[in-house]
Amino acid sequence: MSALVDPRTFGSVFALRGAGGLLLLLVALQLLMGSDQGQHADAGVNVALVPLGTPLPAGPGAIVATMLAVQAASRPSQYAAVAAGLVAVLVVVWLFLRFAGRLPMVLKDSGTTLLTRIAGLLPSAIAVQMVADSIRAFVSRPA
């Protein structure tokens, strides 16, 4: 077994699910509450040390969700569905990033705020489910 999936090294998949759910919940709550306190907190930090190539779509919540989807797949068609989902997400993210400069002009301030709050609702539901599944797995696991 590789060191990446060895439960003695990083804990169980359930622990990863719970941790990923908590991280995703933090991000979702920031979107829902409109928190912007962390935007300028890193003004004195050397940006060369910040992993700019790892945006939120490739963050811990997305990685754990992908790991869980692949783990739940058992047939080639299910693996293909996971791959198709990843490609669809990449296309949607590309489209949003491609037209991100024009979006605020169309939505205005109130539309942008509304879209941000709505965008926080779905990740918060996914995060709560991930944490609940993790807790259920820990409680029902034999000692």
C-alpha positions as CSV (number, residue, x, y, z in Angstrom):
1,M,0.0,0.0,0.0
2,S,1.4,3.4,-0.9
3,A,2.2,6.0,1.8
4,L,-0.5,8.3,0.4
5,V,-3.4,6.0,1.3
6,D,-1.8,4.2,4.3
7,P,-4.2,4.9,7.2
8,R,-1.3,4.9,9.6
9,T,0.2,7.8,7.8
10,F,-2.6,10.2,7.2
11,G,-5.6,8.7,9.0
12,S,-8.6,7.1,7.4
13,V,-10.6,8.2,4.4
14,F,-13.3,9.1,6.9
15,A,-10.9,11.5,8.6
16,L,-10.0,13.1,5.2
17,R,-13.7,13.4,4.4
18,G,-14.4,15.2,7.7
19,A,-11.4,17.5,7.3
20,G,-12.3,18.3,3.7
21,G,-15.9,18.9,4.8
22,L,-14.8,21.3,7.5
23,L,-12.5,23.2,5.1
24,L,-15.2,23.4,2.5
25,L,-17.7,24.6,5.2
26,L,-15.3,27.4,6.2
27,V,-15.1,28.6,2.6
28,A,-18.9,28.3,2.1
29,L,-19.6,30.3,5.3
30,Q,-17.3,33.1,4.1
31,L,-19.3,33.2,0.8
32,L,-22.7,33.1,2.7
33,M,-21.7,35.8,5.2
34,G,-19.9,38.0,2.8
35,S,-16.7,38.0,4.8
36,D,-13.9,39.8,3.1
37,Q,-11.5,40.1,6.1
38,G,-8.8,37.9,4.5
39,Q,-8.4,39.7,1.2
40,H,-5.7,42.2,2.3
41,A,-4.3,40.3,5.3
42,D,-1.3,39.0,3.3
43,A,-0.1,42.4,2.0
44,G,3.4,41.9,3.4
45,V,3.8,38.3,2.4
46,N,6.2,37.3,-0.4
47,V,3.9,36.1,-3.1
48,A,6.5,33.7,-4.4
49,L,5.7,31.5,-1.4
50,V,2.0,31.4,-2.1
51,P,0.8,28.5,-4.4
52,L,-0.9,30.7,-7.0
53,G,-1.4,27.7,-9.3
54,T,-3.8,26.0,-6.8
55,P,-7.0,28.0,-6.9
56,L,-10.2,27.0,-4.9
57,P,-11.5,24.6,-7.6
58,A,-8.4,22.5,-6.9
59,G,-8.5,23.1,-3.1
60,P,-8.8,20.5,-0.3
61,G,-12.6,20.2,-0.6
62,A,-12.5,19.5,-4.3
63,I,-9.7,17.0,-3.9
64,V,-11.4,15.1,-1.2
65,A,-14.7,15.1,-3.1
66,T,-12.9,13.7,-6.2
67,M,-11.2,11.1,-4.1
68,L,-14.5,10.0,-2.6
69,A,-16.3,9.9,-6.0
70,V,-13.5,7.7,-7.4
71,Q,-13.6,5.5,-4.3
72,A,-17.3,5.0,-4.7
73,A,-17.0,4.1,-8.3
74,S,-16.9,0.4,-9.1
75,R,-17.6,0.0,-12.8
76,P,-16.0,1.7,-15.8
77,S,-19.1,3.6,-16.5
78,Q,-19.0,5.2,-13.1
79,Y,-15.3,6.1,-13.6
80,A,-16.3,7.7,-16.9
81,A,-19.0,9.6,-15.1
82,V,-16.5,11.0,-12.6
83,A,-14.2,12.0,-15.4
84,A,-17.0,13.6,-17.4
85,G,-18.0,15.5,-14.2
86,L,-14.4,16.8,-13.8
87,V,-14.3,17.9,-17.5
88,A,-17.6,19.6,-17.1
89,V,-16.4,21.5,-14.0
90,L,-13.2,22.5,-15.9
91,V,-15.2,23.9,-18.8
92,V,-17.5,25.8,-16.5
93,V,-14.6,27.2,-14.5
94,W,-12.8,28.2,-17.8
95,L,-16.0,29.9,-19.0
96,F,-16.4,31.9,-15.8
97,L,-12.7,32.9,-15.7
98,R,-12.8,33.7,-19.4
99,F,-15.7,36.1,-19.0
100,A,-15.0,37.2,-15.4
101,G,-14.2,40.8,-16.5
102,R,-17.6,41.3,-18.1
103,L,-19.7,39.6,-15.4
104,P,-19.6,42.5,-12.9
105,M,-20.8,44.9,-15.6
106,V,-23.8,42.7,-16.3
107,L,-24.7,41.8,-12.7
108,K,-23.9,45.1,-11.0
109,D,-23.0,45.2,-7.2
110,S,-26.3,43.7,-5.9
111,G,-26.3,40.9,-8.5
112,T,-22.7,40.0,-7.6
113,T,-23.5,39.9,-3.9
114,L,-26.6,37.8,-4.5
115,L,-24.7,35.3,-6.8
116,T,-21.9,35.0,-4.2
117,R,-24.4,34.2,-1.4
118,I,-26.2,31.6,-3.6
119,A,-22.8,30.1,-4.6
120,G,-22.1,29.5,-0.9
121,L,-25.2,27.5,-0.3
122,L,-24.4,24.5,-2.3
123,P,-20.9,24.0,-1.0
124,S,-22.2,24.4,2.6
125,A,-24.7,21.6,2.0
126,I,-22.0,19.3,0.5
127,A,-19.7,20.1,3.4
128,V,-22.3,19.3,6.1
129,Q,-23.0,16.0,4.4
130,M,-19.3,15.2,4.2
131,V,-18.9,15.9,7.9
132,A,-22.0,13.9,8.8
133,D,-20.9,10.9,6.8
134,S,-17.5,11.1,8.5
135,I,-19.0,11.2,12.0
136,R,-21.4,8.3,11.1
137,A,-18.5,6.2,9.8
138,F,-16.5,6.9,13.0
139,V,-19.5,6.0,15.3
140,S,-20.4,2.8,13.5
141,R,-16.8,1.6,13.0
142,P,-15.9,-1.4,15.2
143,A,-13.4,-0.6,17.9
